[in-house]
């Protein structure tokens, strides 16, 4: 594992992967920073040292599949309603893309030299 990646950060990344696994399975929904372990660590500091921001060079998960997911939700559905992949199956492939991105990022970080 990359020596610069702390156990706390890796735990948060694993938690974010779990979040998106649940979203993909229809067991949860994306509540943005409220239910993102990585955001809970890094969002308040403009994503400084967040592994996603370090990977993409962008803040707030821009340049990741999450952007398409969030834009779809905010453009298509009323604020405050439940928007799980069960209610809106068109979100499922978008959730899968974010999940796949996070898993690939984890592998990339684990095997970085």
C-alpha positions in Angstrom: 0.0 0.0 0.0 1.1 3.5 -0.7 2.9 4.8 2.4 1.4 8.2 1.9 -2.2 6.8 2.2 -3.2 6.7 5.9 -5.3 3.9 7.4 -8.0 6.5 8.1 -8.1 7.5 4.5 -8.2 3.9 3.3 -11.0 3.1 5.7 -12.9 6.1 4.4 -12.4 4.9 0.8 -13.6 1.5 1.8 -16.7 3.2 3.4 -17.3 5.1 0.2 -17.1 1.9 -1.8 -19.6 0.3 0.5 -21.9 3.4 0.2 -22.0 2.9 -3.6 -22.4 -0.8 -3.4 -25.5 -0.1 -1.3 -26.7 2.5 -3.8 -26.2 0.2 -6.7 -28.2 -2.6 -5.0 -31.0 -0.2 -4.1 -30.4 -0.3 -0.4 -29.4 3.4 0.0 -29.3 6.7 -1.9 -26.7 9.3 -2.4 -27.0 12.0 0.2 -23.8 13.8 -1.0 -21.4 14.7 1.7 -23.8 13.5 4.4 -23.2 9.8 3.7 -19.8 9.9 2.1 -16.9 8.9 4.5 -14.3 10.5 2.2 -16.3 13.8 2.2 -16.5 13.7 5.9 -12.7 13.7 6.1 -11.9 16.0 3.3 -14.8 18.2 2.1 -14.5 20.8 4.7 -10.9 21.5 3.5 -11.9 21.8 -0.1 -11.0 18.2 -0.7 -7.3 18.8 0.0 -5.5 15.4 0.1 -8.7 13.5 -0.8 -7.6 10.5 -2.9 -10.4 11.2 -5.4 -9.3 14.9 -5.8 -5.7 13.8 -6.0 -6.6 11.3 -8.8 -8.8 13.6 -10.9 -7.2 17.0 -10.1 -10.6 18.3 -9.3 -12.5 19.2 -6.2 -15.9 17.8 -5.0 -15.8 14.6 -7.1 -16.0 16.5 -10.3 -14.4 14.6 -13.2 -15.8 11.3 -11.7 -18.9 9.3 -12.6 -20.6 10.8 -9.5 -21.0 14.1 -11.5 -23.3 12.4 -14.0 -25.2 10.7 -11.2 -25.7 13.9 -9.2 -26.7 15.9 -12.3 -29.3 13.4 -13.3 -30.8 13.3 -9.9 -30.9 17.1 -9.5 -32.2 17.7 -13.0 -34.8 14.9 -13.2 -36.3 14.5 -9.7 -37.9 16.7 -7.1 -35.8 17.7 -4.1 -36.4 15.6 -1.0 -37.9 12.6 -2.7 -36.3 9.2 -2.5 -34.3 8.4 -5.5 -33.0 4.9 -5.2 -32.2 2.7 -8.2 -35.3 0.7 -7.3 -37.5 3.8 -7.8 -35.4 5.0 -10.8 -33.7 2.2 -12.6 -32.0 4.6 -15.0 -29.7 5.5 -12.1 -28.3 2.0 -11.7 -25.7 2.2 -14.5 -24.6 5.6 -13.2 -24.2 4.2 -9.7 -22.3 1.2 -11.1 -19.9 3.6 -12.9 -19.1 5.4 -9.6 -18.7 2.1 -7.8 -16.3 0.8 -10.5 -14.3 4.1 -10.4 -13.9 3.8 -6.6 -12.8 0.2 -6.8 -10.3 1.0 -9.5 -9.0 3.9 -7.5 -8.5 1.7 -4.5 -6.5 -0.8 -6.5 -4.5 2.0 -8.0 -3.6 3.3 -4.6 -2.8 -0.1 -3.1 -0.4 -0.9 -5.9 1.2 2.5 -6.3 4.9 2.5 -5.8 
